[in-house]
Amino acid sequence: MSWFLFWPCNNNLVIIRVWTVIKSCVQFHSRRFNNNNKEDFISTDVRINDLICYPQVRLIDEKKVQVGVVSIEEAKKRAYETGLDLVEIVSSAQPPVVRIVDYSKYKYEIEKKKKEAKKSQHVMKLKEIRFSPNISDHDYSYRMKQAREFIKDGNKVKAVVIFHGREMAHLDRGKSILEKMYEDLKDIAIVKKKCLLEGHNLISTFMSS
C-alpha cells in the first residue's frame, strides 16, 4: 500500500511518496552522524528523485547528453522510464543541474575519483644530498643518481658540500662540485639557489625544470 502527501514547493503542489521521503531522510541523517569527514558528507549526500523539488531543472540524460531545461515532472518521468535515479549534481546553478543515473554507481564513481585525486596529490619534499670537497668519482656518480631520482619524483634537492677545519681554504673545490651538478642536471632541473655559503657548508638547491 502506498501513502502519499501533498507538499507545497515554489507555488506548486508536489505529490511525494511518504515512504521514499522517510527512507531517504533516515539514510541522510544516519550518514551525517556516522561520518566524521565533512567533505565526504557534503560531496556524497545529495538530493535524488522525489527529494528534488524545483519547477525546472537542466537535465543530463543517462547517456550524458545535455537535454536542456525541462520541468521537474518531465525529468522524473524520464528517469522513471529508464529505471534509473534522478540525481541533483549542481544545486547552485540556475536552474539546478540534474542527471539520470544509477545513484549507487554514481556514488561509487565519486568516491573512486576522490581516492584517485588523493593518490595523485604530491607534496614536494626537500631531499638533502651531502658531499665532501674530496668526493671520489664513484661516490659523486651515486649521489647524482639519487638526485635525478628525487627530482623526477617531483622533489627539490639540496646539495650540501660540507667543509671541515682547514678544508675551508679550498671552497673552490666545493664550487666545482656544484657547478658540475648544474651541468649534469640541466636536462631535468633548474638551480633555485646557487652556491650559498652557510657556516661551513656550501649549498645549492635544485628543482624540476
BAVEXLUM-574064 format. One record per residue (C-alpha): residue number from 1; residue in one letter; chain; x, y, z. Coordinates in pm, 1 decimal. Each point is the difference from the previous one (the first is absolute). Example, Ala and Ser with C-alpha at 12.3 -4.5 7.8 and 13.67 -1.06 7.14 Angstrom:
BAVEXLUM-574064
<node><papa>1</papa><zafi>A</zafi><roke>A</roke><east>1230.0</east><north>-450.0</north><up>780.0</up></node>
<node><papa>2</papa><zafi>S</zafi><roke>A</roke><east>137.0</east><north>344.0</north><up>-66.0</up></node>
//
This chain:
BAVEXLUM-574064
<node><papa>1</papa><zafi>M</zafi><roke>A</roke><east>0.0</east><north>0.0</north><up>0.0</up></node>
<node><papa>2</papa><zafi>S</zafi><roke>A</roke><east>141.9</east><north>340.1</north><up>-98.9</up></node>
<node><papa>3</papa><zafi>W</zafi><roke>A</roke><east>-48.6</east><north>314.3</north><up>206.9</up></node>
<node><papa>4</papa><zafi>F</zafi><roke>A</roke><east>32.0</east><north>344.0</north><up>-152.1</up></node>
<node><papa>5</papa><zafi>L</zafi><roke>A</roke><east>13.4</east><north>354.2</north><up>132.6</up></node>
<node><papa>6</papa><zafi>F</zafi><roke>A</roke><east>-50.5</east><north>334.8</north><up>-169.7</up></node>
<node><papa>7</papa><zafi>W</zafi><roke>A</roke><east>296.1</east><north>233.9</north><up>39.5</up></node>
<node><papa>8</papa><zafi>P</zafi><roke>A</roke><east>-5.6</east><north>368.5</north><up>-107.8</up></node>
<node><papa>9</papa><zafi>C</zafi><roke>A</roke><east>322.2</east><north>99.7</north><up>-176.8</up></node>
<node><papa>10</papa><zafi>N</zafi><roke>A</roke><east>66.0</east><north>320.4</north><up>-197.3</up></node>
<node><papa>11</papa><zafi>N</zafi><roke>A</roke><east>-376.0</east><north>63.4</north><up>-33.4</up></node>
<node><papa>12</papa><zafi>N</zafi><roke>A</roke><east>-51.4</east><north>-351.3</north><up>-141.0</up></node>
<node><papa>13</papa><zafi>L</zafi><roke>A</roke><east>-163.0</east><north>-298.5</north><up>166.7</up></node>
<node><papa>14</papa><zafi>V</zafi><roke>A</roke><east>229.9</east><north>-301.2</north><up>-17.1</up></node>
<node><papa>15</papa><zafi>I</zafi><roke>A</roke><east>-115.3</east><north>-352.0</north><up>85.9</up></node>
<node><papa>16</papa><zafi>I</zafi><roke>A</roke><east>272.9</east><north>-185.3</north><up>186.9</up></node>
<node><papa>17</papa><zafi>R</zafi><roke>A</roke><east>4.7</east><north>-364.4</north><up>99.3</up></node>
<node><papa>18</papa><zafi>V</zafi><roke>A</roke><east>14.0</east><north>1.0</north><up>379.7</up></node>
<node><papa>19</papa><zafi>W</zafi><roke>A</roke><east>212.2</east><north>-315.5</north><up>29.1</up></node>
<node><papa>20</papa><zafi>T</zafi><roke>A</roke><east>259.3</east><north>136.6</north><up>-246.7</up></node>
<node><papa>21</papa><zafi>V</zafi><roke>A</roke><east>36.2</east><north>320.9</north><up>198.9</up></node>
<node><papa>22</papa><zafi>I</zafi><roke>A</roke><east>21.9</east><north>-174.7</north><up>338.0</up></node>
<node><papa>23</papa><zafi>K</zafi><roke>A</roke><east>253.0</east><north>-255.5</north><up>-127.2</up></node>
<node><papa>24</papa><zafi>S</zafi><roke>A</roke><east>219.5</east><north>265.2</north><up>-166.0</up></node>
<node><papa>25</papa><zafi>C</zafi><roke>A</roke><east>-5.2</east><north>222.5</north><up>307.5</up></node>
<node><papa>26</papa><zafi>V</zafi><roke>A</roke><east>95.6</east><north>-286.5</north><up>231.8</up></node>
<node><papa>27</papa><zafi>Q</zafi><roke>A</roke><east>291.2</east><north>-97.2</north><up>-229.5</up></node>
<node><papa>28</papa><zafi>F</zafi><roke>A</roke><east>105.2</east><north>365.3</north><up>-31.6</up></node>
<node><papa>29</papa><zafi>H</zafi><roke>A</roke><east>18.5</east><north>62.9</north><up>374.7</up></node>
<node><papa>30</papa><zafi>S</zafi><roke>A</roke><east>152.5</east><north>-341.0</north><up>70.9</up></node>
<node><papa>31</papa><zafi>R</zafi><roke>A</roke><east>288.6</east><north>80.6</north><up>-235.0</up></node>
<node><papa>32</papa><zafi>R</zafi><roke>A</roke><east>26.8</east><north>347.2</north><up>145.7</up></node>
<node><papa>33</papa><zafi>F</zafi><roke>A</roke><east>52.6</east><north>-109.5</north><up>358.8</up></node>
<node><papa>34</papa><zafi>N</zafi><roke>A</roke><east>224.1</east><north>-295.8</north><up>-84.9</up></node>
<node><papa>35</papa><zafi>N</zafi><roke>A</roke><east>227.1</east><north>193.5</north><up>-235.4</up></node>
<node><papa>36</papa><zafi>N</zafi><roke>A</roke><east>278.6</east><north>200.1</north><up>163.0</up></node>
<node><papa>37</papa><zafi>N</zafi><roke>A</roke><east>130.5</east><north>135.1</north><up>-332.0</up></node>
<node><papa>38</papa><zafi>K</zafi><roke>A</roke><east>-195.4</east><north>311.9</north><up>-87.4</up></node>
<node><papa>39</papa><zafi>E</zafi><roke>A</roke><east>121.3</east><north>5.3</north><up>-362.1</up></node>
<node><papa>40</papa><zafi>D</zafi><roke>A</roke><east>-120.2</east><north>-357.4</north><up>-58.1</up></node>
<node><papa>41</papa><zafi>F</zafi><roke>A</roke><east>-334.8</east><north>90.6</north><up>148.9</up></node>
<node><papa>42</papa><zafi>I</zafi><roke>A</roke><east>-49.2</east><north>300.4</north><up>-224.0</up></node>
<node><papa>43</papa><zafi>S</zafi><roke>A</roke><east>117.1</east><north>-167.9</north><up>-319.1</up></node>
<node><papa>44</papa><zafi>T</zafi><roke>A</roke><east>-193.4</east><north>-327.0</north><up>23.9</up></node>
<node><papa>45</papa><zafi>D</zafi><roke>A</roke><east>-333.3</east><north>90.7</north><up>164.0</up></node>
<node><papa>46</papa><zafi>V</zafi><roke>A</roke><east>-213.8</east><north>156.4</north><up>-269.0</up></node>
<node><papa>47</papa><zafi>R</zafi><roke>A</roke><east>-368.5</east><north>27.6</north><up>-78.1</up></node>
<node><papa>48</papa><zafi>I</zafi><roke>A</roke><east>-142.3</east><north>-269.9</north><up>-223.2</up></node>
<node><papa>49</papa><zafi>N</zafi><roke>A</roke><east>-335.2</east><north>-85.0</north><up>-158.8</up></node>
<node><papa>50</papa><zafi>D</zafi><roke>A</roke><east>-298.6</east><north>131.7</north><up>201.4</up></node>
<node><papa>51</papa><zafi>L</zafi><roke>A</roke><east>227.0</east><north>208.2</north><up>225.2</up></node>
<node><papa>52</papa><zafi>I</zafi><roke>A</roke><east>83.1</east><north>226.3</north><up>-296.7</up></node>
<node><papa>53</papa><zafi>C</zafi><roke>A</roke><east>-251.6</east><north>280.1</north><up>8.3</up></node>
<node><papa>54</papa><zafi>Y</zafi><roke>A</roke><east>43.4</east><north>271.6</north><up>-263.6</up></node>
<node><papa>55</papa><zafi>P</zafi><roke>A</roke><east>-238.7</east><north>122.1</north><up>-271.6</up></node>
<node><papa>56</papa><zafi>Q</zafi><roke>A</roke><east>267.6</east><north>-47.9</north><up>-267.4</up></node>
<node><papa>57</papa><zafi>V</zafi><roke>A</roke><east>337.0</east><north>-171.1</north><up>-25.6</up></node>
<node><papa>58</papa><zafi>R</zafi><roke>A</roke><east>278.8</east><north>-32.8</north><up>-253.4</up></node>
<node><papa>59</papa><zafi>L</zafi><roke>A</roke><east>1.2</east><north>-367.1</north><up>-91.4</up></node>
<node><papa>60</papa><zafi>I</zafi><roke>A</roke><east>283.8</east><north>-232.6</north><up>-98.5</up></node>
<node><papa>61</papa><zafi>D</zafi><roke>A</roke><east>-134.0</east><north>-335.5</north><up>-115.1</up></node>
<node><papa>62</papa><zafi>E</zafi><roke>A</roke><east>128.5</east><north>-352.1</north><up>64.6</up></node>
<node><papa>63</papa><zafi>K</zafi><roke>A</roke><east>234.9</east><north>26.8</north><up>-300.7</up></node>
<node><papa>64</papa><zafi>K</zafi><roke>A</roke><east>151.8</east><north>322.3</north><up>139.1</up></node>
<node><papa>65</papa><zafi>V</zafi><roke>A</roke><east>-172.2</east><north>201.6</north><up>-272.4</up></node>
<node><papa>66</papa><zafi>Q</zafi><roke>A</roke><east>-99.8</east><north>357.4</north><up>88.3</up></node>
<node><papa>67</papa><zafi>V</zafi><roke>A</roke><east>-377.5</east><north>-3.2</north><up>-41.8</up></node>
<node><papa>68</papa><zafi>G</zafi><roke>A</roke><east>-45.3</east><north>358.3</north><up>114.4</up></node>
<node><papa>69</papa><zafi>V</zafi><roke>A</roke><east>-251.0</east><north>170.4</north><up>229.3</up></node>
<node><papa>70</papa><zafi>V</zafi><roke>A</roke><east>-310.7</east><north>-207.6</north><up>70.2</up></node>
<node><papa>71</papa><zafi>S</zafi><roke>A</roke><east>-266.8</east><north>-10.2</north><up>268.9</up></node>
<node><papa>72</papa><zafi>I</zafi><roke>A</roke><east>73.6</east><north>-208.5</north><up>307.7</up></node>
<node><papa>73</papa><zafi>E</zafi><roke>A</roke><east>-294.7</east><north>-222.4</north><up>-89.8</up></node>
<node><papa>74</papa><zafi>E</zafi><roke>A</roke><east>150.3</east><north>-73.5</north><up>-342.3</up></node>
<node><papa>75</papa><zafi>A</zafi><roke>A</roke><east>342.2</east><north>-73.5</north><up>152.7</up></node>
<node><papa>76</papa><zafi>K</zafi><roke>A</roke><east>-147.8</east><north>-241.8</north><up>255.1</up></node>
<node><papa>77</papa><zafi>K</zafi><roke>A</roke><east>-207.7</east><north>-166.7</north><up>-270.3</up></node>
<node><papa>78</papa><zafi>R</zafi><roke>A</roke><east>308.9</east><north>-60.6</north><up>-214.5</up></node>
<node><papa>79</papa><zafi>A</zafi><roke>A</roke><east>189.5</east><north>-142.1</north><up>296.2</up></node>
<node><papa>80</papa><zafi>Y</zafi><roke>A</roke><east>-292.2</east><north>-228.2</north><up>87.9</up></node>
<node><papa>81</papa><zafi>E</zafi><roke>A</roke><east>-26.3</east><north>-128.3</north><up>-358.4</up></node>
<node><papa>82</papa><zafi>T</zafi><roke>A</roke><east>369.2</east><north>-93.0</north><up>-6.2</up></node>
<node><papa>83</papa><zafi>G</zafi><roke>A</roke><east>-18.3</east><north>-172.2</north><up>339.1</up></node>
<node><papa>84</papa><zafi>L</zafi><roke>A</roke><east>270.6</east><north>229.8</north><up>138.5</up></node>
<node><papa>85</papa><zafi>D</zafi><roke>A</roke><east>19.4</east><north>282.8</north><up>253.7</up></node>
<node><papa>86</papa><zafi>L</zafi><roke>A</roke><east>-21.5</east><north>373.7</north><up>-44.0</up></node>
<node><papa>87</papa><zafi>V</zafi><roke>A</roke><east>297.3</east><north>148.4</north><up>184.8</up></node>
<node><papa>88</papa><zafi>E</zafi><roke>A</roke><east>66.7</east><north>367.0</north><up>74.7</up></node>
<node><papa>89</papa><zafi>I</zafi><roke>A</roke><east>364.6</east><north>69.4</north><up>-89.2</up></node>
<node><papa>90</papa><zafi>V</zafi><roke>A</roke><east>22.5</east><north>383.5</north><up>-1.1</up></node>
<node><papa>91</papa><zafi>S</zafi><roke>A</roke><east>-244.8</east><north>162.3</north><up>239.0</up></node>
<node><papa>92</papa><zafi>S</zafi><roke>A</roke><east>151.8</east><north>348.4</north><up>-33.8</up></node>
<node><papa>93</papa><zafi>A</zafi><roke>A</roke><east>-69.5</east><north>28.6</north><up>-374.1</up></node>
<node><papa>94</papa><zafi>Q</zafi><roke>A</roke><east>-301.3</east><north>183.3</north><up>-138.9</up></node>
<node><papa>95</papa><zafi>P</zafi><roke>A</roke><east>-194.3</east><north>-216.4</north><up>-56.8</up></node>
<node><papa>96</papa><zafi>P</zafi><roke>A</roke><east>161.1</east><north>-284.4</north><up>199.0</up></node>
<node><papa>97</papa><zafi>V</zafi><roke>A</roke><east>168.6</east><north>-276.2</north><up>-200.1</up></node>
<node><papa>98</papa><zafi>V</zafi><roke>A</roke><east>-127.6</east><north>-356.7</north><up>34.7</up></node>
<node><papa>99</papa><zafi>R</zafi><roke>A</roke><east>109.5</east><north>-324.0</north><up>-159.6</up></node>
<node><papa>100</papa><zafi>I</zafi><roke>A</roke><east>-166.9</east><north>-332.3</north><up>-71.6</up></node>
<node><papa>101</papa><zafi>V</zafi><roke>A</roke><east>228.7</east><north>-263.5</north><up>143.8</up></node>
<node><papa>102</papa><zafi>D</zafi><roke>A</roke><east>17.6</east><north>-304.2</north><up>226.2</up></node>
<node><papa>103</papa><zafi>Y</zafi><roke>A</roke><east>52.9</east><north>173.4</north><up>334.9</up></node>
<node><papa>104</papa><zafi>S</zafi><roke>A</roke><east>204.0</east><north>-279.4</north><up>156.8</up></node>
<node><papa>105</papa><zafi>K</zafi><roke>A</roke><east>237.3</east><north>-4.3</north><up>-298.6</up></node>
<node><papa>106</papa><zafi>Y</zafi><roke>A</roke><east>14.9</east><north>380.3</north><up>3.6</up></node>
<node><papa>107</papa><zafi>K</zafi><roke>A</roke><east>109.2</east><north>0.8</north><up>366.0</up></node>
<node><papa>108</papa><zafi>Y</zafi><roke>A</roke><east>258.5</east><north>-267.7</north><up>-74.7</up></node>
<node><papa>109</papa><zafi>E</zafi><roke>A</roke><east>144.6</east><north>209.0</north><up>-286.0</up></node>
<node><papa>110</papa><zafi>I</zafi><roke>A</roke><east>20.7</east><north>307.3</north><up>223.6</up></node>
<node><papa>111</papa><zafi>E</zafi><roke>A</roke><east>184.0</east><north>-191.0</north><up>274.0</up></node>
<node><papa>112</papa><zafi>K</zafi><roke>A</roke><east>233.4</east><north>-158.8</north><up>-255.0</up></node>
<node><papa>113</papa><zafi>K</zafi><roke>A</roke><east>90.4</east><north>336.8</north><up>-150.3</up></node>
<node><papa>114</papa><zafi>K</zafi><roke>A</roke><east>66.3</east><north>144.5</north><up>344.9</up></node>
<node><papa>115</papa><zafi>K</zafi><roke>A</roke><east>234.4</east><north>-286.7</north><up>86.3</up></node>
<node><papa>116</papa><zafi>E</zafi><roke>A</roke><east>183.9</east><north>35.7</north><up>-331.8</up></node>
<node><papa>117</papa><zafi>A</zafi><roke>A</roke><east>33.5</east><north>375.3</north><up>50.0</up></node>
<node><papa>118</papa><zafi>K</zafi><roke>A</roke><east>138.8</east><north>-57.0</north><up>348.9</up></node>
<node><papa>119</papa><zafi>K</zafi><roke>A</roke><east>257.2</east><north>-245.1</north><up>-134.4</up></node>
<node><papa>120</papa><zafi>S</zafi><roke>A</roke><east>106.2</east><north>240.2</north><up>-275.3</up></node>
<node><papa>121</papa><zafi>Q</zafi><roke>A</roke><east>58.7</east><north>284.2</north><up>244.7</up></node>
<node><papa>122</papa><zafi>H</zafi><roke>A</roke><east>369.8</east><north>40.1</north><up>58.2</up></node>
<node><papa>123</papa><zafi>V</zafi><roke>A</roke><east>161.4</east><north>207.4</north><up>271.5</up></node>
<node><papa>124</papa><zafi>M</zafi><roke>A</roke><east>336.4</east><north>126.8</north><up>-116.1</up></node>
<node><papa>125</papa><zafi>K</zafi><roke>A</roke><east>271.1</east><north>-102.3</north><up>245.8</up></node>
<node><papa>126</papa><zafi>L</zafi><roke>A</roke><east>351.4</east><north>134.4</north><up>42.2</up></node>
<node><papa>127</papa><zafi>K</zafi><roke>A</roke><east>251.4</east><north>-282.9</north><up>-30.2</up></node>
<node><papa>128</papa><zafi>E</zafi><roke>A</roke><east>351.0</east><north>68.1</north><up>124.8</up></node>
<node><papa>129</papa><zafi>I</zafi><roke>A</roke><east>307.7</east><north>-151.8</north><up>-162.6</up></node>
<node><papa>130</papa><zafi>R</zafi><roke>A</roke><east>336.7</east><north>53.3</north><up>165.9</up></node>
<node><papa>131</papa><zafi>F</zafi><roke>A</roke><east>343.8</east><north>18.9</north><up>-158.0</up></node>
<node><papa>132</papa><zafi>S</zafi><roke>A</roke><east>351.1</east><north>38.2</north><up>130.5</up></node>
<node><papa>133</papa><zafi>P</zafi><roke>A</roke><east>236.4</east><north>228.3</north><up>-195.6</up></node>
<node><papa>134</papa><zafi>N</zafi><roke>A</roke><east>217.6</east><north>-306.0</north><up>-69.1</up></node>
<node><papa>135</papa><zafi>I</zafi><roke>A</roke><east>-278.3</east><north>-228.7</north><up>-119.5</up></node>
<node><papa>136</papa><zafi>S</zafi><roke>A</roke><east>101.4</east><north>-284.5</north><up>-233.8</up></node>
<node><papa>137</papa><zafi>D</zafi><roke>A</roke><east>-144.1</east><north>-36.9</north><up>-349.7</up></node>
<node><papa>138</papa><zafi>H</zafi><roke>A</roke><east>-183.4</east><north>-317.7</north><up>103.4</up></node>
<node><papa>139</papa><zafi>D</zafi><roke>A</roke><east>-167.9</east><north>166.3</north><up>297.8</up></node>
<node><papa>140</papa><zafi>Y</zafi><roke>A</roke><east>-86.7</east><north>305.6</north><up>-208.8</up></node>
<node><papa>141</papa><zafi>S</zafi><roke>A</roke><east>-166.7</east><north>-218.8</north><up>-264.0</up></node>
<node><papa>142</papa><zafi>Y</zafi><roke>A</roke><east>-203.6</east><north>-179.8</north><up>267.2</up></node>
<node><papa>143</papa><zafi>R</zafi><roke>A</roke><east>-122.8</east><north>329.4</north><up>148.5</up></node>
<node><papa>144</papa><zafi>M</zafi><roke>A</roke><east>-83.5</east><north>134.1</north><up>-345.0</up></node>
<node><papa>145</papa><zafi>K</zafi><roke>A</roke><east>-215.0</east><north>-308.0</north><up>-59.7</up></node>
<node><papa>146</papa><zafi>Q</zafi><roke>A</roke><east>-183.4</east><north>73.7</north><up>325.2</up></node>
<node><papa>147</papa><zafi>A</zafi><roke>A</roke><east>-45.1</east><north>364.9</north><up>-95.8</up></node>
<node><papa>148</papa><zafi>R</zafi><roke>A</roke><east>-151.9</east><north>-88.7</north><up>-337.7</up></node>
<node><papa>149</papa><zafi>E</zafi><roke>A</roke><east>-244.3</east><north>-243.1</north><up>160.9</up></node>
<node><papa>150</papa><zafi>F</zafi><roke>A</roke><east>-108.9</east><north>257.2</north><up>258.6</up></node>
<node><papa>151</papa><zafi>I</zafi><roke>A</roke><east>-53.8</east><north>269.7</north><up>-264.2</up></node>
<node><papa>152</papa><zafi>K</zafi><roke>A</roke><east>-192.3</east><north>-235.0</north><up>-232.6</up></node>
<node><papa>153</papa><zafi>D</zafi><roke>A</roke><east>-228.5</east><north>-80.8</north><up>294.7</up></node>
<node><papa>154</papa><zafi>G</zafi><roke>A</roke><east>-83.9</east><north>370.3</north><up>28.1</up></node>
<node><papa>155</papa><zafi>N</zafi><roke>A</roke><east>219.8</east><north>83.4</north><up>297.9</up></node>
<node><papa>156</papa><zafi>K</zafi><roke>A</roke><east>259.1</east><north>271.7</north><up>54.5</up></node>
<node><papa>157</papa><zafi>V</zafi><roke>A</roke><east>362.2</east><north>-94.5</north><up>56.0</up></node>
<node><papa>158</papa><zafi>K</zafi><roke>A</roke><east>224.1</east><north>186.7</north><up>242.2</up></node>
<node><papa>159</papa><zafi>A</zafi><roke>A</roke><east>365.2</east><north>-69.7</north><up>-85.8</up></node>
<node><papa>160</papa><zafi>V</zafi><roke>A</roke><east>229.0</east><north>69.2</north><up>296.0</up></node>
<node><papa>161</papa><zafi>V</zafi><roke>A</roke><east>377.6</east><north>-2.1</north><up>-20.1</up></node>
<node><papa>162</papa><zafi>I</zafi><roke>A</roke><east>126.6</east><north>-30.3</north><up>358.7</up></node>
<node><papa>163</papa><zafi>F</zafi><roke>A</roke><east>340.6</east><north>142.1</north><up>94.5</up></node>
<node><papa>164</papa><zafi>H</zafi><roke>A</roke><east>193.5</east><north>-93.6</north><up>312.5</up></node>
<node><papa>165</papa><zafi>G</zafi><roke>A</roke><east>281.0</east><north>203.9</north><up>155.8</up></node>
<node><papa>166</papa><zafi>R</zafi><roke>A</roke><east>267.1</east><north>96.6</north><up>-253.6</up></node>
<node><papa>167</papa><zafi>E</zafi><roke>A</roke><east>-218.3</east><north>-115.5</north><up>-290.4</up></node>
<node><papa>168</papa><zafi>M</zafi><roke>A</roke><east>-160.5</east><north>346.5</north><up>17.9</up></node>
<node><papa>169</papa><zafi>A</zafi><roke>A</roke><east>308.1</east><north>127.2</north><up>-180.3</up></node>
<node><papa>170</papa><zafi>H</zafi><roke>A</roke><east>-109.6</east><north>-197.9</north><up>-305.6</up></node>
<node><papa>171</papa><zafi>L</zafi><roke>A</roke><east>-351.6</east><north>127.8</north><up>-66.6</up></node>
<node><papa>172</papa><zafi>D</zafi><roke>A</roke><east>79.2</east><north>-16.3</north><up>-371.1</up></node>
<node><papa>173</papa><zafi>R</zafi><roke>A</roke><east>-22.4</east><north>-380.4</north><up>18.9</up></node>
<node><papa>174</papa><zafi>G</zafi><roke>A</roke><east>-353.9</east><north>22.8</north><up>132.6</up></node>
<node><papa>175</papa><zafi>K</zafi><roke>A</roke><east>-94.4</east><north>249.1</north><up>-268.2</up></node>
<node><papa>176</papa><zafi>S</zafi><roke>A</roke><east>140.0</east><north>-233.9</north><up>-265.5</up></node>
<node><papa>177</papa><zafi>I</zafi><roke>A</roke><east>-217.6</east><north>-284.6</north><up>130.0</up></node>
<node><papa>178</papa><zafi>L</zafi><roke>A</roke><east>-315.4</east><north>212.8</north><up>-6.2</up></node>
<node><papa>179</papa><zafi>E</zafi><roke>A</roke><east>80.5</east><north>141.1</north><up>-344.9</up></node>
<node><papa>180</papa><zafi>K</zafi><roke>A</roke><east>44.2</east><north>-355.6</north><up>-126.7</up></node>
<node><papa>181</papa><zafi>M</zafi><roke>A</roke><east>-345.9</east><north>-78.0</north><up>144.7</up></node>
<node><papa>182</papa><zafi>Y</zafi><roke>A</roke><east>-147.1</east><north>292.7</north><up>-194.8</up></node>
<node><papa>183</papa><zafi>E</zafi><roke>A</roke><east>127.4</east><north>-153.2</north><up>-321.9</up></node>
<node><papa>184</papa><zafi>D</zafi><roke>A</roke><east>-98.5</east><north>-357.3</north><up>86.0</up></node>
<node><papa>185</papa><zafi>L</zafi><roke>A</roke><east>-355.0</east><north>95.1</north><up>102.6</up></node>
<node><papa>186</papa><zafi>K</zafi><roke>A</roke><east>-79.0</east><north>276.2</north><up>-249.9</up></node>
<node><papa>187</papa><zafi>D</zafi><roke>A</roke><east>-212.1</east><north>-236.3</north><up>-213.5</up></node>
<node><papa>188</papa><zafi>I</zafi><roke>A</roke><east>-251.4</east><north>-52.4</north><up>282.0</up></node>
<node><papa>189</papa><zafi>A</zafi><roke>A</roke><east>57.3</east><north>273.8</north><up>257.8</up></node>
<node><papa>190</papa><zafi>I</zafi><roke>A</roke><east>59.1</east><north>368.3</north><up>61.0</up></node>
<node><papa>191</papa><zafi>V</zafi><roke>A</roke><east>206.0</east><north>159.0</north><up>276.6</up></node>
<node><papa>192</papa><zafi>K</zafi><roke>A</roke><east>-217.1</east><north>162.5</north><up>264.9</up></node>
<node><papa>193</papa><zafi>K</zafi><roke>A</roke><east>285.8</east><north>113.0</north><up>225.2</up></node>
<node><papa>194</papa><zafi>K</zafi><roke>A</roke><east>357.0</east><north>11.2</north><up>-123.1</up></node>
<node><papa>195</papa><zafi>C</zafi><roke>A</roke><east>317.2</east><north>-45.4</north><up>209.6</up></node>
<node><papa>196</papa><zafi>L</zafi><roke>A</roke><east>-112.2</east><north>154.0</north><up>326.5</up></node>
<node><papa>197</papa><zafi>L</zafi><roke>A</roke><east>252.7</east><north>-14.5</north><up>281.4</up></node>
<node><papa>198</papa><zafi>E</zafi><roke>A</roke><east>-166.1</east><north>-77.0</north><up>332.4</up></node>
<node><papa>199</papa><zafi>G</zafi><roke>A</roke><east>253.6</east><north>-51.1</north><up>277.5</up></node>
<node><papa>200</papa><zafi>H</zafi><roke>A</roke><east>228.5</east><north>-284.8</north><up>-111.7</up></node>
<node><papa>201</papa><zafi>N</zafi><roke>A</roke><east>-241.7</east><north>-114.2</north><up>-271.4</up></node>
<node><papa>202</papa><zafi>L</zafi><roke>A</roke><east>-28.2</east><north>95.3</north><up>-366.4</up></node>
<node><papa>203</papa><zafi>I</zafi><roke>A</roke><east>-357.9</east><north>-48.7</north><up>-118.7</up></node>
<node><papa>204</papa><zafi>S</zafi><roke>A</roke><east>-194.9</east><north>-10.3</north><up>-324.3</up></node>
<node><papa>205</papa><zafi>T</zafi><roke>A</roke><east>-364.6</east><north>-95.9</north><up>-46.8</up></node>
<node><papa>206</papa><zafi>F</zafi><roke>A</roke><east>-142.1</east><north>-167.1</north><up>-310.8</up></node>
<node><papa>207</papa><zafi>M</zafi><roke>A</roke><east>-357.7</east><north>-56.3</north><up>-111.6</up></node>
<node><papa>208</papa><zafi>S</zafi><roke>A</roke><east>-171.6</east><north>-146.3</north><up>-303.6</up></node>
<node><papa>209</papa><zafi>S</zafi><roke>A</roke><east>9.4</east><north>222.0</north><up>-308.9</up></node>
//
